Amino acid sequence: MRKLLQLSVYMILALSNQQLEAQDMQFSQFYAAPIYLNPAFTGSTEWTRVGMNYRNQWPGLDHSFNTFSAYFDHFIAHRNSGVGVIVNGTRDTFAQLQNIDLGLTYSYRVRLGEERYLHAGFQASFVNRNVNVEGIILGTQLDIDRGIVVGEGVNWVTDVSQRSHEDINAGLYYYDDKFWLGIAAHHLTQPYTSFLQMQENRLPIRYSVHGGVTFDLFSPGIGDVINNTLQERTLSLAFNYKRQGVFDQLDFGAELFYAPVIVGLWYRGLPTKHALPNNEALIALMGFSLPNDLQIGYSYDFTISRLGWRNSGGAHEVSVRYTFRNYKLGKRHDRAIPGFKY
């Protein structure tokens, strides 16, 4: 019952739009969800790419929070442009509060030097939110001292169980052969999202800054002698900082790519910003970048916040990407992020 109360409080905050973290979904493998991270990543591989991400958060609670993203993007070389489409969705299994976001993305690439590029990206989306009103437990029904739900709910929403709105995101992305840096702003329209106060609570703009650097561990000439192929061996350091309203978050860590295996470890939280602890999770990852241009990653979040790992069950996340390469075009350089895969 304690876990149910924890989730009930979370849901109340989400529906009243007081807890902004509940409004925007997030991925631990943020670079494996490139277009969601920043629309300027559209077409960044210079090829055609499809991918999907799935996250099951807090499976140890009586109900969990599920997130998915699926995307497609393509680079138009003679236009120096990338175009794409992305579908994002969230659903909690308690009140069946779910969001569906369908977006169209565009980016334009400017060459700044021999190996330096700048992408400017834009996304226009249509968002639908709906909730199972009958499944909501109100704060007035919670007896925290005894750990039980008392009384009956009220019909706090009469005829509005879903809302729709338009949204706009934008971003910039710079990179060379070793370093990259991006900035993005989501929800530029600051849409109204609350079911309770229709014209009062607006979703604040979410700002993010993300970047990193990659290091070659061995000479690029070292390879697989048996298969006569080169093997990439790199160490990458990366970060992703987000701020939305009064809330902010930092992810940073390292990733080792010893082709075809990728292992990573990073931390989420800002432990020195507040008087109270602000640690959230340690994330471990293993992935594979296969010769057929298929990339698969799995990560697990070890919860280190007050919610606790034993209570929450952490979070499971899976990502899959495939790049369609036209080898008839010759050895055109792959302009993907230099090193950090997930």
N, C-alpha and C positions, 0 to 999 in steps of 0.2 A: 504493500500500500504506500510505503514511503516513496518508492520510485514513481508511483502514479501521481502522488502529490507534487513531486519535483517536475514531472512533465506537465502537469496541470498549470503550475505557476508559469512555466515557460510559454505555454500556449496563450495564457491570458496576456502576458507581455507582448507576444507577437501580434495578437489581434488588436490590441489597443495602440500598437505602433510605438510603444515606449522602449522596447528593446530592439534596436536597429540591427543587431547581429542576426536576428531572426528573419529580417527582410531580404537580405542578399545571401544567396548560396555561396559556398566557397569550396575550393578543391585544394587538398594538400599537394597534389601534383599540378601546380598551377601552370607550369610551362607545357604540360601535356594537354591543357585546355587553352590553346593560344588565343583563339578569337574571343573567348569569354574574358580572358585576362585583358586583352587590348585589341580593339578592332584594327589597329595598324599592323597586326601580325597577318592579316589576310593576304594570301599570296606570297608569304615570306620565303617559302621553299623554292619558288620559281617553277613549281610543277603543279599538278593536280593532287589534292589531298582530301581524304575523308578520315573522320575520327569520332570516337565516342568516349565519354567518361561516366562512371557510375560511382556513387558514394553512399554507403550505409552508415549513418552516424548514430552513435549511442545505442547499439543493438542490445546492450545489457539492461536497458530500461524496459518497462512494460510495453512501450511503443517506441519506434525509432523514427528517424528523419532521413528520407531518401532523396537523393539529388542525381540528376542526369543531365548530360549535355551531348548533343550530336551536331556535327558541323561538316561542311563541304566548302572548299575554296579552290580557286584556280587562278593562275597567273597568266595575264595577257602580255606577252613579251613586247610586241610592237607598240603597245599602249603604256608600257611601264606601270601597269595597273593590276590589282588583285580584286577579285569579286568572290563573294561567298554568301552562304546562308547558314544560320545557326538556330537550333531549337534547344531551349533550356527548360527544365522543369524541376519542381520540388513538391514533395508530398510527405506529410506526417501521418502516421497510421493511427493517431489518437482521434483528432477531430476531422481528419481528412481535409485539412487545409492544403490546397495545392495551387501552385502557380505554373502557368505555361507561357513561355516567352518565345515568339517567333521573330527573328531579325534578319535583315539583309545588310551585308557589309561591303564596303569598298575601301581600297587603299591605293595611294599613288606613291611611286618610288622615285626618289631623286638621288642621282649618283653624285657623291661629294669628292671622290678620289678613286684611286686604283682599287682599293678594297673597302671603301667607306660608303655607306648608304643611309638614307633617311626615308622612312615610310610615314605617311600621314593617313590615318584611317578614320572611318565614320560608320556608324551603325544606326539604323532606324528599326524600331521594334514595335510589335503589338503584344500587349500583355493581358492575360486573363487570370483572375484570382477567384477562387470559390471555396466555400467551407460548408461542412456538414453542421448546421446549426444545432441539431439535436444532440450532437456528441460533445458539446462544450460543457465543461464544469467551471462555474464562476467562482471568483475568489470568496464570495459570501458563503459558498458551500463547503469550504475547506476548514476543518478543525485541525490546525497544525499541531496543537498540544497532544491530541489523541491520535493523530495520524489517520483520520478517516474523512470521508465525504458525507456531509449531512444535508438534509433539506432537499428541496427540489429546485431545479433550474427555472428560469423565467424565459419567456419568449423575448429576449432582448433584441432580436432582429426579426422584424415582421415579414418583410417581402424582399430584403436585399441580402442574398447569400452569395452573390458574386459581383465582381467589379472588373472593368476593363479600362485600359488606358494605353496611350502611345508613349514611347520613350525614345531618347536619343543618347548615344554614347559616342565618344571621340577619343583619339589618342595619337601619340607620336612614338616612333621606334627607330633608334639609331643603332648601327652595329658596324664593326669591322671584322677582321679575321679572328680576333681574340676577345673583344670586349663588346658588350651591348648594354643599352639603357633605354627604358621606355617609360612614358607617363600616360595616364589615361584618366578620363573623367566619365563616370557613368551616372545616368539619371539627370541629364541636363535639364529636362523638363520639370523635375521635382514633382512627380505625379501624386495625387491623393490616393492613398492605399487603404486607409482604415475602414473597417466595416461599421465602426461605432460613431465616429464623427466625420461625416462625409466630406465636409469642406474645411476641415481644420488641420488635420494631421497630414503633412506632406513628407514624402521620402527624400531625405537630404541627398545631395550629390556625393557619390563615393569617389574619392581621389585615390590614385595608386601610383607608386613609383617602383620600378622593378629593373634589375640589372644584374650583371655578373661578369666574370672573367674566366677564361679557360687556359690551362697550361698543358703543353705536350709533355708527357712523361718519358717518352722514348723518341728516338729518331723516327720520322715518318717512313723511313725506308725499311724498318723492321716489320716483318709480316709473317704470314703463315706460309712456310716453305712448302708444306705438303700440298696445299691448295693453290699456291702461287698467287696469293692475294695479300693486300696490305691490311693491317689491323690497327684501328685507331685506339690509342691508349692515352687518355686525358684525365685530368682532374679539374673540375669546375667548381667555382664558388658563386653563389647567387643569393639574391634577397628579393622580397616583395613586401612593400610597406603599403598599408591601406588606412584611410581615414574616412569616416562617415559620421557626420554630426559630431558628437562628443566622444565617439568611440574610435579607437585605432588599434592596429595590429601589425606585428612584424613577423615575417617568416624568413629565416636565413639558414643556410646549410651548405653541404658539399656533396658532390656526386662524382663517383669514379666510373669511368667508361673503359672497360677492358674488353674490346669487341669479341663476342657479341653481348657480353654481360654488363649490366649497369647496376650499381649499388649506390644508395644514397642515404644520408642522415641529415635531418634538419630540425630546427626548434621553432616553436610558435609562441610568442608572448612578448611582453615588454616589462620585465621584472623590476626595473628601477624607476618607472614613470610615476607610479602611484604609491601611497603609503601602504595600501593593501597589496598582497601578492597578485601578480597579473600573469602568471604562467598558465599556459593552456595545454600544450602537447609536445611530445617528442615523436617524430615521424621517421619510420624506417621504410626503405623502398628496395625492391629488386625488380629489374626489368631486362628485356631482351630486345636488341636491335638486330633483326635478322637480315641476311643477305638479300632476301626477296622484298626488301623495303617495308616490312611489317614490323611495327614496334608495339610491344606489350609491356605494361607495367602494373605492379601491385604494391600498394603501400598500406601501412597500418599506423594509426595514431594511438600512442600511449598517453592517455589523459593524465595530466599532472596538476590540473586545477582542483579546486575544492570539491567539484562534483565527484572526482575520484575515478580511477581506472576500473576498480571492481564494480562500482555502481553503474558506470556508463557503458563499459564494454569497449571503449575506444571508438575507432571508426575504421571501416574497411573501404578501400578505394581501388578501382580498376580502370585502366585506360588502354585503348587500342587505337592505333593509327596506321594508315596505309597510304603510301605515296605512289602515284602512277607516274613513272618516268618514261619518257620517250627517248630511248637510247640511240635512235636513228639521228637525233640532233647532235650527237657527238658528246664530248666531255664538257658540257655546260656545268659550271660550278653550282653546287647546291648552296643556296643562300639561307639555309636554316640557321637558327640560333647556334652560334659556335660553341658546341660542347654540351650545354645543359639540356637534357632530354625531357626531364620531368619536373 
